[in-house]
Amino acid sequence: MNATEMKEFLPEATTKTYTLVETCALAEQQLESRIINKKQVLQHCMYLIENCLYLLWSHLDYYMLRAIPRTKFGLSYAKSVSE
């Protein structure tokens, strides 16, 4: 990266002029902190998605297996199994 590209990654509050090495170090720190923040955001999103899918699955499990009456040809499933 050249100096102008590195300045894009520096914080806005930096008014001091830095050497090229210092600019590289600051840009690297900023990029690393952005990566860490993005990883945390993705982990939180993944946690939310997993919990939403579990909630959906548990509701489907309940309503499909327990709440919907099982009928077979007009008879309840329990009666037809015992016959």
C-alpha positions in Angstrom: 0.0 0.0 0.0 1.1 3.5 -0.6 0.8 6.4 1.8 -2.6 7.7 0.4 -4.2 4.2 0.7 -2.9 3.9 4.3 -4.4 7.2 5.2 -7.8 5.9 4.4 -7.5 3.4 7.3 -6.1 5.9 9.9 -8.5 7.4 12.4 -10.0 10.7 11.6 -8.6 12.3 14.7 -5.0 11.9 13.6 -3.6 15.3 12.7 0.0 14.6 13.4 2.2 13.7 10.5 3.8 10.3 10.8 6.7 8.6 9.1 5.9 5.9 6.7 6.7 3.1 9.2 4.4 4.8 11.9 1.7 5.2 9.3 2.0 1.5 8.4 1.8 0.5 12.0 -1.3 2.7 12.7 -3.0 1.4 9.6 -2.3 -2.2 10.6 -3.7 -1.6 14.1 -6.8 0.0 12.6 -7.3 -2.9 10.2 -6.8 -5.5 12.9 -9.3 -3.7 15.2 -11.8 -3.6 12.3 -11.3 -7.3 11.7 -11.8 -8.1 15.4 -15.0 -6.0 15.5 -16.3 -7.6 12.3 -15.6 -11.1 13.8 -17.6 -10.2 16.9 -20.5 -8.9 14.9 -20.5 -12.1 12.8 -20.4 -14.3 15.9 -23.3 -12.4 17.4 -25.3 -12.8 14.2 -24.5 -16.5 14.1 -25.7 -16.8 17.7 -28.9 -15.1 16.9 -29.5 -17.2 13.7 -28.8 -20.4 15.6 -31.2 -19.5 18.4 -33.9 -18.4 15.9 -33.6 -21.7 14.0 -33.8 -23.7 17.2 -36.9 -21.8 18.3 -38.5 -22.4 14.9 -37.5 -26.0 15.0 -38.9 -26.5 18.5 -42.2 -24.8 17.5 -42.5 -27.0 14.4 -41.7 -30.1 16.4 -44.4 -29.2 18.9 -47.1 -28.4 16.4 -46.3 -31.1 13.9 -45.9 -33.9 16.5 -48.1 -33.0 19.4 -50.7 -30.4 18.5 -52.0 -31.7 15.2 -54.4 -34.6 15.7 -53.3 -37.8 13.9 -56.3 -39.2 12.0 -56.3 -42.0 9.6 -59.4 -42.5 7.5 -61.6 -40.7 10.0 -60.3 -42.7 13.0 -57.8 -41.5 15.5 -54.3 -42.9 15.1 -54.3 -44.4 18.6 -57.5 -46.5 17.8 -56.2 -47.8 14.5 -52.9 -48.9 16.0 -54.6 -50.9 18.8 -56.8 -52.7 16.3 
